[in-house]
Amino acid sequence: MEPRYERISRSLVARHPNPIGVVEFYGGQFLGQLPATSYDYFLGMLFRAGYTIIAVPFTLGFNHTEIAEILLIERDLVRAELPELASVPHFWVGHSLGCKFIALLEASTDPISGMFAPPGLATAGVRRGILDEPSLLMAPDIGDTDSALPVPILPGILDALGLGVRPTRAEMQRLVVESNLFNLTALISFERDRVAGNASEPPEVSDVAWFLDTLGARPEGRLLHEELPGGHLVPFGIRFGDVVLELDPRFGCPPAEPPAELEATAVRLLDELHQRRAVAVQQRMHARSR
């Protein structure tokens, strides 16, 4: 069964006939502008596993908090058009810089009210955040202006003028550290990743290692994590019959290692997050009834 996409609002939506959940996907800034095409194999595997897919095109800009809010607006607009999914849980899946926006949603969600309340946003507290909506981060890049605009010299000039990315990496890290959430989060990293880094590198240079150090020991729940072979662009899968090729700037398009390992891992982690979510919701309902 292959996904058939329709446009709802600005998203491409593939409705599963018997969904076990909804996956809202946000990719990297270049490949993510055509998510249903660039991540065709990956999203297709999630669809066949039972998820309705909402693939949101990447929005360019340096105010990442406002872009994160756009994702919430899109979630609400799309799900309003799919009333049959009212009782189906919502999952967030991101790749590369797309993970930063999903992490921003979680870090800025009030754990008591469940509202999206980032500091400095005029609409803070108006929109529901992502409480009890698990997230899967693939090769997360929470970098500064040089990650959002990989052009020599220009990022430094914009930062000096106060026109660069907000929140910065340091500001983003502080938001995550101060958040009481991220107990429904999973992370997939790649051994040869030179953008997000891998688990064995110092957290000062690796966003992956930083997330593992920061969230790995939280008492609320162990961070689910798998490190797979390959580089940063493994989630970008090109299908040729039964062969899936990954895009790697250094090696061209080598066969994925192995072809479906990423997709099988993602499905398994989403299933574990689903189970954790059920427990978390039950515990919250019990606490409120006291």
N, C-alpha and C positions, 0 to 999 in steps of 0.2 A: 504494500500500500504506500503510495507516494503522496507527499503533501501537495495540495492545490491551494495556492495563495489567492486571497482576495484583499483588496485595499479597504481598510476601515480607518477613518481619520488619516493619519500619515503613515500608518503601519501596514505591513503585510501580514495577514493572518491566515494560518492553515488550521481549519477546524477539524479536530479528531472526532470521529463518530461516537466514540465511547471514552471520553477523556478521563484520565486519573489525576490530571492537574493541568495548569496553564503555565507555560514557560515564556516569560518576557525576556527577549535576548537583545543585548546591546554590545556591539563589537568594537574593534579598534577604529581609530578616526579615519583611516583610508579605506580599508576593506569593509568597515562597518557602514559606509554610505550606501552600499548595495548588499545588505546582510543576507537576504534570501538567496542571492547568487554566490557571494563570496564564501558563505558558510553552508552551502547547499548540503553537503554530505553530513556534516555534524547535525544540523537542524533536522534533516530527514531522519536520522537515526533516533533523535528524541521524539519525533512525531510517531515513528513506528513503535516506539516503546510505550505510547499511550498519551502523549502530551499534545494539547493544542498549543500552537506556536504563535507568538506575537513578536515579529522581527521589526525592530524600530530602527530606521535609518539614523546614522550618527549626525549630531548637530554640532557644527563648528562654533567655537567661541572660547573666550578665556574665563568667563564667569561660570565656573563649573557648578556652583550651587544652583544657579538659575537653570542650567541644563539638566541637573538632577531633578529639579521640580517639574521640568517638561516631561520627564519619564513618568512621574506620578499622574500628571494630567492625561498623558496618553493611556496609561493603564485604566484610568477611570472612564475615559471616552470609549475605549475599545470594549471594556467589559460591560458597559451600559448597552452596547449593541449585541451582547451575547448573554441574555438573561438566563439561558439554560445552564450557564456555568456559575451561577450565583453561589453554589455550595462547593465548588471545586477549588482546591487550594492554589495559590499563586506562588510561583517560583521565579527568581531572578537569576539569569545566567549572563555572565559578561566575559569578554576577552580583552586583554591588554588595557588600554586607557579606558575602555568601557567599564572595567571593574571599578575604577575610581568613582564613577557616578553612582554605581550601586552601593559601594561602601559609604559614600556620602549620604545616601538615603537612610541607611541603617544608623550611621553615627548621629544623624540629625533627627531620629525618631524618638520622641519622648516615651520611655518605657511604661509610664503610667497611663497617660492619655492615648498613646498610640499616634499622636499627631506629628506631622513633619514640622520641626521647629528649629531650623538652623539659625545661628546668630547673624543678625544684620539683614535678614530677608524680610521685606515688607509684608509678605503674605505668610509669615511664620505662624503656625497654629491654625491655619485655615484648611489645610488638606491632610487627609489621612496618610500616615507614613507607611512603613513596611513591617510593622509589628506582626509576628507570626507568619511572615512571608520569607521563607528560606532563600539563601543565595549561594550560588556556585561561582567562584572566581577562578578564571583560567588565565595564568600568566599575568597577574595583576600589575599594572603600571600606574602608580599614583604620583608620577613625577611632576616636575616644575615646567616652566615655559619651554625649556629645551626639549621636553618630551612631546608637548603639544605642537611645537613648531621646530622640527629638527632641521634648522637652517643655520649655518655658521654666523656668529656675531649677533644676529638680530634678536634672539631671545635675551641676551645680556642687556641690549639697549632698551628693550621693552621693560625688563625688570627694573632697570635704573630709573626709568620714567614713571614707574608705578603702574604700568599698563599690562603687566604680565598675568600669568595664571593665578587665580585665587579659587580655593585655598592652595597654598604652596604645599610641597611635600611635607615640610615640617608642620604646617598648620593642619594638614590632613591627618598626620600621625597623632597629633594632640587630640583631635576630635575622636579618633578611634580609641585611644587610650582612655579618654574620659567617658566613653560610652559604656553603659551597662548591658548592652545587647551583644550581638555577634555570637550568640550561642546556637544559632541555626545557620552556620556558615561552613562551607567546604571549599577547598582550594586544590587546584591542579597546577603543578609546575612542570617544567621541562629541563632536562639535564643540560642542553646546549643553549639555553635561553640567554641572550646577551642584552636583552631589554629589561625584562622583569627580574632577571637573575634566577638562581636556583637555590635549593635548600642548604647547600654546603658553603655558600659564600657569606662574607660578613654582612650583617643587616644594614650597615652603613651604605653599602653599594647595591644591595639586593632587596627589592620590595618583597619578594617571596620570603626570604629569610626574616625580614622584619615582621611580616604578618605571623610567621610561625613562632618567633620569639615572643611577640606581643599577645597573641591569642591562644597560643598552644597550651599554656598552663592555667588558663582561667578556670575557676572552680565550677562555673555555670555549665561547662560542657567542653570536652576535648574537641579541638579544631580538627575536622576531618581533612586529611591531606594525602595526596598521591603524587609522586614525581615520576614522570614518564620519559622515555627516550625522545630525542628530537629537539627542535629549536622553537623559537617564539611563535612561529606561524603555523605550527602543526594544526590548530583548529581550522585553518583555511584549507579545505580539502577539495581537490579536483578529481572527479570521477571519470574513469575510462573503463567502462565495463565493470569487471570485478576488481580492478586495480584503483587504489586511491593514492594520489600523489600529493605531497605537501610542498608548499612553496618555501624555499630556503634561499635567501639571497647569496649565500656562499656556495651552495652546492646545486643550485638549479631546482629541479623538481624530483627529488628522490622518492622512491616508494615510502609510504608511511611505515612506521616501525612499531608493531605490525599494523596493517591497514585500519583495523577497527578498535585498537586498544583504547584510544582516547574516548571514543563514543561509548564503549562498554563500561569504562570507568565512570564517565559522567552519569550514565543511567543508574549505576550502582550507588553512587554518592547521592543522587537525587532521591533514590528510594530510602537511603538511611536518613536523609534530612526529613523526608516525609514522616518517617516513624518518630523522629525526635519532635517534629512539630506537633504531632498528635498528643504526645506526652506533655509538651509545654502548654498547649491550649487547655488540656484537662487540668493541669496544675493551676493555671491562672483562673479558670472558672471556679475551682475549689476554693482558692484564696478569696475570691470576691464574694463567695456565698457565706463566708464566716461572719 
